[in-house]
Amino acid sequence: MIVTITNLDHNGRGISKIDGKTCFIENALINEEVDIEITSEKKKYMCAKVKNIIKKSEDRVLEQCKYAKICGGCNIMHINYDKQIEFKINKIKEIFNKFCKININIDEFIKSEQLFYRNKITLHVSNKVGLYKEKTNEIIEVDNCLICNKKINEIYNILNKIDLKNIEKITIRSSEITNESMVIFDINSDIDIQKYKDLLINNVTTFIVKKNNQYDTIFGKGFIYEKLNDLIFKISPDSFFQVNTLGAQKLYSKVKDYLGKNNNVLDLYCGTGTIGIFISDISLNVVGIEINKYAVCDANENKKINNISNIKFICDDSQNVLKNTNMNFDAVIVDPPRSGLSKDMINSIFKIEPKKIIYVSCDPITLARDVNLLIEKYDFKKISLVDMFPNTSHVESVVLLEKM
Ligand SMILES: C[S@@+](CC[C@H](N)C(=O)[O-])C[C@H]1O[C@@H](n2cnc3c(N)ncnc32)[C@H](O)[C@@H]1O
């Protein structure tokens, strides 16, 4: 069946109408004429794949990764970078229009390197090792991942050649700035640790085995250091750290820019303390709150390493701390997980009455949902986008809200 693509959905899939029903078509671009095969049909929509492109868009480029169509991680690699940016801007504008009924302008779109930007990969093992095909548990065998940095690919190549029996999952994290790298094996049964130790000792700085939620450092420090500008950050295996290091630097600079000088700042969902430490030099005092105990240990260590005296970290659920606090803050920064903020959390932030709220998010839908509640008492001032994830349909947003 031949159809013409009229639009893109938020995952970068082409959209066409077939007998009045919406059809989502992987790997198809606006104005393209494509011969498709329907892969699934539901009551309200159907999905299809392209068999043949009859009329090609000028925005189409040849994917640099040979696995792009199979793996699905880089789901917009077939679109040239300028159009990827346009797609992300339009997506965010549409989402804000839908959820907040506001027409936003993008203050700044901050680009990233398009390849080799990731400092972390999670590999899945079951007879073979590879990446999960997006939204499935199907393992795609690959021999490289072009969006991961070169050291990760080097380590992956070593692991790819050997028997990984009884290993469930492998995480590789590597900093191109400090040249430190860590490999974490998730296991459920016993493995020949010496064999893997011998293999990795000259290639990674630390090797960790995780069994029953316990971390056992086989060699090295058990963590790595990463650098953002002149600041050093300790990252433990279980701590969150932005996967695009240079992108994170740009993201936090934008937060700093929106924050301005001389504020008492509350940094909610602070992870290893990155944002709080990054903005501490222009702030009066900073309090960071984080639920993950490993991340809070890292944050306290990061405070020490970077010689910061005006920051304090609390290990707790943000909601608990805010419920019982009578602290005063000029500004609240939130960078929650994809699920966003609860209504209780938003009400707790309202009670603090900060002059500014800066909301950092990688999920525009929960972001817009929450902003729609926050704009009851706060003016939407600015939004910038940081392209932390080129070649994928994801983008990081930073929103500035100011008290009415
Ligand atoms: C998107 S990460 C942001 C981390 C940090 N701001 C950064 O840029 O590296 C979200 C963080 O929120 C933490 N978190 C999740 N739920 C939480 C909660 N209820 N209270 C406090 N922290 C929480 C996670 O452990 C994670 O470190």
The ligand as a MOL file (V3000), in Angstrom:
LIG
                    3D

  0  0  0     0  0            999 V3000
M  V30 BEGIN CTAB
M  V30 COUNTS 27 29 0 0 0
M  V30 BEGIN ATOM
M  V30 1 C 17.1070 12.8740 36.6330 0
M  V30 2 S 18.0950 12.4850 38.0320 0 CHG=1
M  V30 3 C 18.8380 14.0600 38.3310 0
M  V30 4 C 20.0950 14.0660 39.1370 0
M  V30 5 C 20.9150 15.3320 39.1400 0
M  V30 6 N 20.1310 16.5250 39.2340 0
M  V30 7 C 21.8440 15.3820 37.9210 0
M  V30 8 O 21.6620 16.2220 37.0460 0
M  V30 9 O 22.7740 14.5680 37.8930 0 CHG=-1
M  V30 10 C 16.8760 12.3090 39.2690 0
M  V30 11 C 17.3910 11.9650 40.6530 0
M  V30 12 O 16.2800 11.9640 41.5610 0
M  V30 13 C 16.4980 10.9540 42.5200 0
M  V30 14 N 15.1820 10.6900 43.1360 0
M  V30 15 C 14.1860 9.9090 42.6300 0
M  V30 16 N 13.1130 9.9790 43.4360 0
M  V30 17 C 13.4180 10.8270 44.4530 0
M  V30 18 C 12.7170 11.3280 45.5710 0
M  V30 19 N 11.4610 10.9510 45.8190 0
M  V30 20 N 13.3210 12.1960 46.3950 0
M  V30 21 C 14.6060 12.5730 46.1660 0
M  V30 22 N 15.3330 12.1380 45.1060 0
M  V30 23 C 14.7470 11.2770 44.2590 0
M  V30 24 C 17.1330 9.8220 41.7300 0
M  V30 25 O 17.8380 8.9440 42.5770 0
M  V30 26 C 18.0550 10.6060 40.7850 0
M  V30 27 O 19.3340 10.7620 41.3430 0
M  V30 END ATOM
M  V30 BEGIN BOND
M  V30 1 1 1 2
M  V30 2 1 2 3
M  V30 3 1 2 10
M  V30 4 1 3 4
M  V30 5 1 4 5
M  V30 6 1 5 6
M  V30 7 1 5 7
M  V30 8 2 7 8
M  V30 9 1 7 9
M  V30 10 1 10 11
M  V30 11 1 11 12
M  V30 12 1 11 26
M  V30 13 1 12 13
M  V30 14 1 13 14
M  V30 15 1 13 24
M  V30 16 1 14 15
M  V30 17 1 14 23
M  V30 18 2 15 16
M  V30 19 1 16 17
M  V30 20 1 17 18
M  V30 21 2 17 23
M  V30 22 1 18 19
M  V30 23 2 18 20
M  V30 24 1 20 21
M  V30 25 2 21 22
M  V30 26 1 22 23
M  V30 27 1 24 25
M  V30 28 1 24 26
M  V30 29 1 26 27
M  V30 END BOND
M  V30 END CTAB
M  END
